[in-house]
């Protein structure tokens, strides 16, 4: 298997790289690779069977009146643009024989995280992208699913939660094993919830029809 992992040098990404073991893995991370830069994706060569679009960041900004342009652009580029550009290039060039893509979203993509609304918005968008893009990708033999972990024991999460919430933190290795499980999911377009000792697909409620 040949795999790529964005944000692969720390946190969940490093856990995924470790869990992949002896697989031929391309580890893509700053400063050499900016997932929010389209030309970075266009520069990639070769073929991949698996991809973990995992790079992400937070703003740590709760008061939306103080959210700066730079904060919004940074979180959007890392969390959303990287998933969209990555999916596009994998579909167009890098997965010609099909494969499986796991996009790291968050529980914040399924519920609200009021202490970082910008982060929450990008993660909702990742889940929406996965659900909407997966049917066309299936025609190319590519599966696309979302990983939606709760709070993980990483420096990024610790800084975000400090003094705000008292919640159990999952280890990056546990979430990485869940990511590999999602990679093998025979279905596509699903959002997998990852909570302590619990990994399962989320059941989206149906939209009410006309009266």
C-alpha positions as CSV (number, residue, x, y, z in Angstrom):
1,X,0.0,0.0,0.0
2,X,1.2,3.5,-0.8
3,X,-0.4,6.2,1.4
4,X,-0.1,9.9,2.1
5,X,-0.8,11.6,5.4
6,X,-1.1,15.4,5.7
7,X,-0.2,16.9,9.1
8,X,1.7,13.7,9.6
9,X,4.4,14.9,12.0
10,X,2.3,15.5,15.1
11,X,-0.8,14.5,16.9
12,X,-3.3,12.2,15.1
13,X,-1.2,12.4,11.9
14,X,1.9,11.0,13.5
15,X,-0.3,8.3,15.1
16,X,-1.6,7.4,11.7
17,X,1.9,7.2,10.2
18,X,3.0,4.9,13.1
19,X,-0.1,2.8,12.7
20,X,0.6,2.3,8.9
21,X,3.8,0.5,9.9
22,X,5.8,-0.6,6.9
23,X,3.5,1.0,4.3
24,X,5.2,3.3,1.8
25,X,3.9,6.5,3.3
26,X,4.4,10.1,2.1
27,X,4.3,12.4,5.2
28,X,3.2,15.9,4.2
29,X,3.5,18.7,6.7
30,X,4.6,22.3,7.1
31,X,6.9,24.0,6.3
32,X,7.6,22.0,3.2
33,X,4.0,21.3,2.3
34,X,1.1,23.7,2.7
35,X,-2.2,21.8,2.2
36,X,-3.9,25.1,1.6
37,X,-1.7,25.8,-1.4
38,X,-3.1,24.3,-4.7
39,X,0.4,24.3,-6.3
40,X,1.7,22.1,-3.5
41,X,-0.9,19.5,-4.4
42,X,-0.2,19.8,-8.1
43,X,3.5,19.1,-7.4
44,X,2.8,15.7,-6.0
45,X,3.6,12.7,-8.3
46,X,3.0,9.0,-8.3
47,X,0.0,6.9,-7.3
48,X,-1.6,6.3,-3.9
49,X,-4.0,3.7,-2.6
50,X,-4.8,5.5,0.6
51,X,-4.9,9.1,1.8
52,X,-5.4,10.6,5.2
53,X,-6.3,14.3,4.8
54,X,-5.6,15.1,8.4
55,X,-3.9,18.5,8.6
56,X,-5.8,21.0,10.8
57,X,-5.6,23.9,13.2
58,X,-7.7,26.0,15.5
59,X,-8.2,29.8,16.0
60,X,-8.8,29.7,19.8
61,X,-11.1,32.7,19.2
62,X,-14.5,32.5,20.9
63,X,-15.5,36.1,20.3
64,X,-16.4,36.4,16.7
65,X,-16.2,40.2,16.8
66,X,-12.4,39.8,17.3
67,X,-11.8,37.1,14.6
68,X,-9.1,38.5,12.3
69,X,-8.9,37.9,8.6
70,X,-5.6,36.1,9.1
71,X,-7.1,33.7,11.7
72,X,-10.0,32.8,9.4
73,X,-7.9,32.3,6.3
74,X,-5.4,30.1,8.3
75,X,-8.0,27.8,9.7
76,X,-9.9,27.6,6.5
77,X,-6.8,26.8,4.4
78,X,-5.7,24.1,6.8
79,X,-9.0,22.5,7.7
80,X,-11.1,22.8,4.6
81,X,-9.0,23.9,1.5
82,X,-6.5,21.1,2.2
83,X,-9.3,18.5,2.1
84,X,-10.8,19.9,-1.1
85,X,-7.6,20.4,-3.0
86,X,-6.3,17.0,-1.8
87,X,-9.5,15.2,-2.8
88,X,-9.5,16.9,-6.2
89,X,-5.9,15.9,-7.0
90,X,-6.3,12.4,-5.8
91,X,-9.4,12.0,-8.0
92,X,-7.8,13.7,-11.0
93,X,-4.3,12.2,-11.0
94,X,-3.1,10.4,-7.9
95,X,-5.6,7.6,-7.4
96,X,-6.0,6.4,-11.0
97,X,-6.8,2.8,-9.9
98,X,-9.2,3.8,-7.1
99,X,-8.5,3.9,-3.3
100,X,-9.8,5.2,0.0
101,X,-9.6,8.7,1.5
102,X,-10.2,9.5,5.1
103,X,-10.7,13.2,5.9
104,X,-10.2,14.3,9.5
105,X,-13.2,16.3,10.6
106,X,-14.2,16.4,14.3
107,X,-17.2,16.1,16.5
108,X,-17.3,19.8,16.0
109,X,-18.4,18.9,12.4
110,X,-21.5,17.2,13.8
111,X,-22.3,19.5,16.8
112,X,-21.4,23.0,18.0
113,X,-18.1,24.0,19.5
114,X,-18.9,27.5,20.7
115,X,-15.5,28.3,22.0
116,X,-14.1,28.2,18.4
117,X,-16.9,29.0,15.9
118,X,-14.5,29.3,12.9
119,X,-13.0,25.9,13.6
120,X,-16.5,24.5,13.9
121,X,-17.6,26.0,10.6
122,X,-14.7,24.4,8.7
123,X,-15.3,21.0,10.3
124,X,-19.0,21.1,9.3
125,X,-17.9,22.0,5.8
126,X,-15.6,18.9,5.7
127,X,-18.4,16.6,6.7
128,X,-20.6,18.3,4.0
129,X,-17.9,17.9,1.4
130,X,-17.5,14.2,2.2
131,X,-21.2,13.5,2.0
132,X,-21.6,15.5,-1.2
133,X,-18.4,14.5,-3.1
134,X,-18.5,10.8,-2.3
135,X,-21.1,9.7,-5.0
136,X,-19.0,11.1,-7.9
137,X,-15.8,9.7,-6.4
138,X,-17.4,6.2,-6.1
139,X,-17.7,6.2,-9.9
140,X,-13.9,6.4,-10.0
141,X,-13.5,3.6,-7.5
142,X,-12.6,6.0,-4.7
143,X,-14.2,5.9,-1.2
144,X,-14.3,9.1,0.9
145,X,-15.2,9.0,4.6
146,X,-14.9,11.5,7.5
147,X,-13.2,10.8,10.8
148,X,-15.0,12.8,13.6
149,X,-13.0,12.4,16.8
150,X,-13.8,14.0,20.1
151,X,-11.0,15.5,22.2
152,X,-7.6,14.1,21.6
153,X,-4.5,14.4,23.8
154,X,-2.5,16.7,21.5
155,X,-0.8,20.1,22.2
156,X,-3.4,21.8,19.9
157,X,-6.3,20.4,21.9
158,X,-4.7,21.0,25.3
159,X,-4.2,24.7,24.4
160,X,-7.7,25.1,23.1
161,X,-9.3,23.4,26.2
162,X,-7.1,24.8,28.9
163,X,-9.4,26.1,31.6
164,X,-12.6,25.7,29.6
165,X,-13.7,22.0,29.8
166,X,-13.0,19.0,31.9
167,X,-13.3,16.1,29.4
168,X,-11.4,12.8,28.9
169,X,-8.8,13.0,26.2
170,X,-8.2,10.1,23.8
171,X,-4.7,9.1,22.8
172,X,-3.6,9.8,19.2
173,X,-2.9,6.1,18.7
174,X,-6.5,5.2,19.5
175,X,-7.8,7.7,17.0
176,X,-5.2,6.5,14.4
177,X,-6.4,2.9,14.7
178,X,-9.9,4.2,14.2
179,X,-8.7,6.1,11.1
180,X,-7.3,2.8,9.7
181,X,-10.7,1.1,10.4
182,X,-12.5,3.9,8.5
183,X,-10.0,3.5,5.6
184,X,-11.2,0.0,5.2
185,X,-14.9,0.9,5.4
186,X,-16.5,-0.6,2.3
187,X,-19.1,2.1,2.2
188,X,-18.5,5.8,1.3
189,X,-19.8,9.2,2.4
190,X,-20.0,8.4,6.0
191,X,-18.9,10.3,9.1
192,X,-17.4,8.1,11.8
193,X,-17.7,9.2,15.4
194,X,-14.6,8.5,17.5
195,X,-15.2,8.7,21.3
196,X,-13.4,7.0,24.2
197,X,-13.9,3.2,23.6
198,X,-16.4,3.9,20.8
199,X,-16.0,4.1,17.0
200,X,-19.1,4.0,14.9
201,X,-20.8,5.7,11.9
202,X,-23.0,8.7,12.6
203,X,-26.7,8.3,11.7
204,X,-27.8,11.5,10.1
205,X,-31.5,12.4,10.6
206,X,-33.6,12.7,7.6
207,X,-34.8,16.1,6.4
208,X,-38.5,16.7,6.9
209,X,-40.5,16.7,3.7
210,X,-43.4,19.0,2.7
211,X,-46.5,18.9,4.8
